């Protein structure tokens, strides 16, 4: 069984894929919900996601990996733990005290970075992370989501290399 198929099995086995009536962070209503944290924070899920992401990054110069807190945090940590790629976290809003940084972790102007997220719906979370990273002076070379709900993210991210592990139709097939 491939790592991707193992991850798919774990998403369902861990109860991450739910049906019912849900309101998404975008405010949209949906008849299914993907609670990726049930897998991104699962020991086997974290390893599988990191291995799949690292495979997707072969041949690409990557200086750092990260994304918008909270969904990207466990994904970033898993990749950092299994590789030599340092990580960063993008805050949802600028820190009001101390250094007042928008980005925490290891990132420098000129870095080639990968933005990760758990579930992409409209692409808004990835775009928020991209804006912070580009304002900092780094270059986004790829965006990877565990699941693309196929509800606009690919179109919103069309100027970037968007490469989800699963698309909704593939996951739910």
N, C-alpha and C positions, 0 to 999 in steps of 0.2 A: 504494500500500500504506500502511495506517495505521501510525502509530508503534508501536501495540500489536502489530500483526501483524509489523512489523520486529523488535520485541523478542522475540516468540515464535520467529521464525525464527533469531535470534541465539542464543537459549537452546539450541536444538537444534544449530545449526551450531558453536557453541563447545564442545559436549560437556558442557553444564551439566546436562542431563537424562540420568541414567544408570539402567540397569536391572541387577538382580542382587540380592544379599542385603546389606542394610545395617542397622546399628544407629544410630538417630537420637540426638540429644543428650538426648531425653526418655527414652531407654532402650528405646523401642519398636523392633521389627524392621519392616523395610519392604522391598518388592521394587523400589522405585525411590528415587532420591536426586536432589535438585536442588542442585547446587553453584553457587549464585548468584554467588559471587565470580568465577567465570569470565566473568560478564556485568557485575556491578557494578564490577569493576575493568578492564573493557574500555572503550576510549575511546568507541566507538559505543554500547555498552550503557549506560554511565554517562549519556551525553547523552539517550538515549531514555528511561531511567527518570526522570531529572530533569524532562524535558519532560512526561511523562505525569503525574507527581506534581503539577507546577505547574498543569496543566490541572485536576486533581482539586481543587485548592485555590482555584480562581477563586471569588470572592464570599465567601470565608471570611477573617476577620481572623486572621492568623497572625503571631506575634511571633518564633517560633523553631522549629527543626525538629531532631530528633535521635532517638536511641534507644540501646539497649543495645549496648555494644561487643562484638563486633567486626563482626557482620553489618550493623549500621546505619551504621557509619562511612563506607564509600565512598558509600552512598546519600545520607547527610547532606551530605558534601562536594560531591557532584555538584549537589545542589539549591542549596547555598550559592553555588557557582560560577556558576550560571545565573540567579540571582535576587538580590533584596535581602534575603532571609530569612537571619538568622544561625543558626548551628548550635551544638549541644551534644552531648556524649557522656556516657552514663550508664555508670559503672564497674560491674563485676560485684560488687565488694565495695569498701567504703570504703578510700580511700587511707590507708596506715598512717603516712605521714610528711608533712611540709610542712603544707599547709592541711587535710589529711584530708578533702578534698571527695569526695562521691559523684558529683557532676556537674561536668564540665569544659566550658568554653566560654561561650557567651553565652545566659544565661537569667536572668530576674528573677522574684521573686514577683509574681503577677498576670498574667504573660505567658500568652497563648493559644498552646499548642504543638501540634505534630504529631509523633507518635511513628512512626518508620519501622523496618522490619526486612526482612530478605531473605526468609526462609521462615518462615511461621507454621504450627506444627503444633498444639500444645496451647494456645498463647497465653501460655505462661509467661514468655518473654523480654519480650514487650510488657508484660505485667503487672508485671514487675520494673521496667521503665523507667517505667511509669505511677506505680507506688508512689513511686519516687524523685522524680519530677517533682511529684507532688501533695504529697508531704512538704515539698518545697521551696517550695510555695505557688503553683505554676503550674497552669493548667487545660489538660487534654488535650481538644482540639477535634476531632481525627481521628487514626485509626491507619491507616497504609498499609503493606501488605506487598507485596513483588513477587509472591510466590506464597502462597496459602492452600492447604495440603495437605488441607483439609476433614476434619481429624481432631480437631476440638474447639475450635480457636481462636475461631471466630465465636461459639460459645456462651459461651466464657470471657470474651469481650470484648463481650458483648451490651449492656452499659451504656454503651458508647462507639460512635462512628461508625467502624466497621471497614470499610475500603474497599480490598480487595486489587486489585492490577492484574490478576492471574490467579487463578482457582480451579483446583484440580488437574484437575477434569473438563474444563474449558475448555482448559487448556494441553495436556493429553494427548489431546484429541479428534482 
